Amino acid sequence: MAVSISISPPGAALSTAPGGPLKGRLRPPGDKSISHRAFILGLLTVGRTEIRGLLEGEDVLHTGAACRALGARIERLGEGFWQVDGIGIGTLLEPRETLDFGNAGTGVRLMMGVVGGHGITAAFDGDASLRKRPMRRVLDPLVLMGAQVLSQDEGGRCPIRLKGTPEPLPIEYRTKVASAQIKSAVLLAGLNSPGRTVVIEPQASRDHTEKMLAHFGATVASEPFEAHGRRITLEGRPALHPAEIKVPADPSSAAFPLVAALIVPGSDIVIEGMMMNPLRVGLLQTLLEMGAQIELINQRDEGGESVADLHVRASDLRGVDVPAERAPAMIDEYPILAVAAAFATGETRMRGLSELRVKESDRLVAVADGLAAAGVESIIEGDDLIVAGRGHDRGVPGGGVAVTHLDHRIAMSFLCLGLAAKRGMAIDDAAMIATSFPTFQAALAGLGAHFS
Ligand code: S3P
C-alpha cells in the first residue's frame, strides 16, 4: 500500500467541559521525532527496514511521501507496522514534484539535510504555518557543505529550491541555538561526505538521530562540550545496515493526558510505555517539582530507549521557576506546562523561551492569549513566560475560545484546560491535532473526557 495522507477538514472547532475524573489506562502514539527519522534512515539504508509503533500522524506521513519521492518503497503492513525498502546513501532519485511537508518542521528540515548532501535538486514547501518558519538556520550549514539555495521566499522561508552537492564537504559546525533539527540536518548531509562531520551544540538537544545512526551501524560519537553542550562526530559514507525500529510512546503527546489527569479532580490514570530519554523528560521533572503525584512503574528498555509506565493522580500543584537550561528537554511541552501552571498555587516562571516564537505558531503569544481567554493572567517578560496560578480555591474560569494558529500543541493544551476549567474551553480549529496525535480525542474520551 502506498503512503496515504489524510488531510483533515480545516476550521473544525472543538470544546471540552468538566465532567467526572479521568480514569483508566492509555498508550500514547509513537514518538514523532523517532518516526520521522525511521523513514529517513530507511530510505538511506540499502535493504528492508521494519518499523513497529510508527506514529501515523500527518507530519510523519508527509516525510514518508518525501522519502518515496527520493526512491524508497514504503508499505504499511498493519497498525503502526511499516516496511521501508531503501536505496542507500549517494543514490537518491531527484524528485519530480515539490516535496510537500504540510505542517512538519522536523520533516522539512531533516529532508533538506538529506537533499543538501546529495547531487539532486528538490523543492520544499508546506502549509501556511510552515511557510512562516525560518529555514536559514538549516540552509546556512548546508551551503557551507556545498549545497546551493536556488530560490527561497523572503527571510529564508518556504517555498525553497535546494540543489544538493554530491560531495558534501566535511565541516565542523557550531549551532547557534539548541536545535536537534539543525544538528540532524547537518549530520544527515554529512552521511554522504567523504570525511568527518562534527556538530557542536551549546546545549544538548534530543539525540535520536545520533542513536539511530549508531543503531544502523554508522560510526558516531557524542561527548560533553562545556557545561551543557555536546560535540557529535560522524564518519561519512558509512555502510548502513537495515535494523528493526521499535518506536516508544511520545513523551510530548503523553504530556496532554498527563497534565489533564493532574488538573481534573479525582483522576487516576496509567500512561503506558512513555519514552524516558533524559533529553525529553524536562516536563516530568518540572511537574514533580510542582508537587505532581506521578509514580514511575515498570521501567524497562524497549528498542534501545528506556521507557516506563506512569501512574498519575490528580494533584495540588504549586508554581515553580523553570530554568532556561531545561528548555531543550521540554521545548514542545511549554504550552501544556502553562496549563498546569494556571491551576497551580502561586506563580510559575518559565525562562529562556525564545525558540517558542518560531514553532508551529508563536507559542509564547498563543499561550498568553489562550490563557487570557480562559481568565488566567500571564505576562511575557523578554523570553520568559510568567503564569499567575489560580490555585484550587479560585479555579480557572475558562469559557473562552483559544485561537490555535495551525498549531496542534496549542489546540490540545487548551482542550485539556477545558476539562478542568469552570466553564470549559473551546478552540477554533482542531484539524492540526492529526499532525501528531490523531487519536487524541478518542484516547481522552476513553478516560472519560467530554468533547463537543
Ligand atoms: C524536533 C526538534 C525540536 C522540536 C520538534 C521536533 C526533532 O525542534 O521542537 O518538535 O524531532 O528534531 P528544534 O530542533 O528546532 O528545537
Residues whose N, C-alpha, C, O or C-beta is under 5 A from the ligand:
A	BS01	S3P	S33 T106 A178 S179 A180 Q181 I182 I331 D332
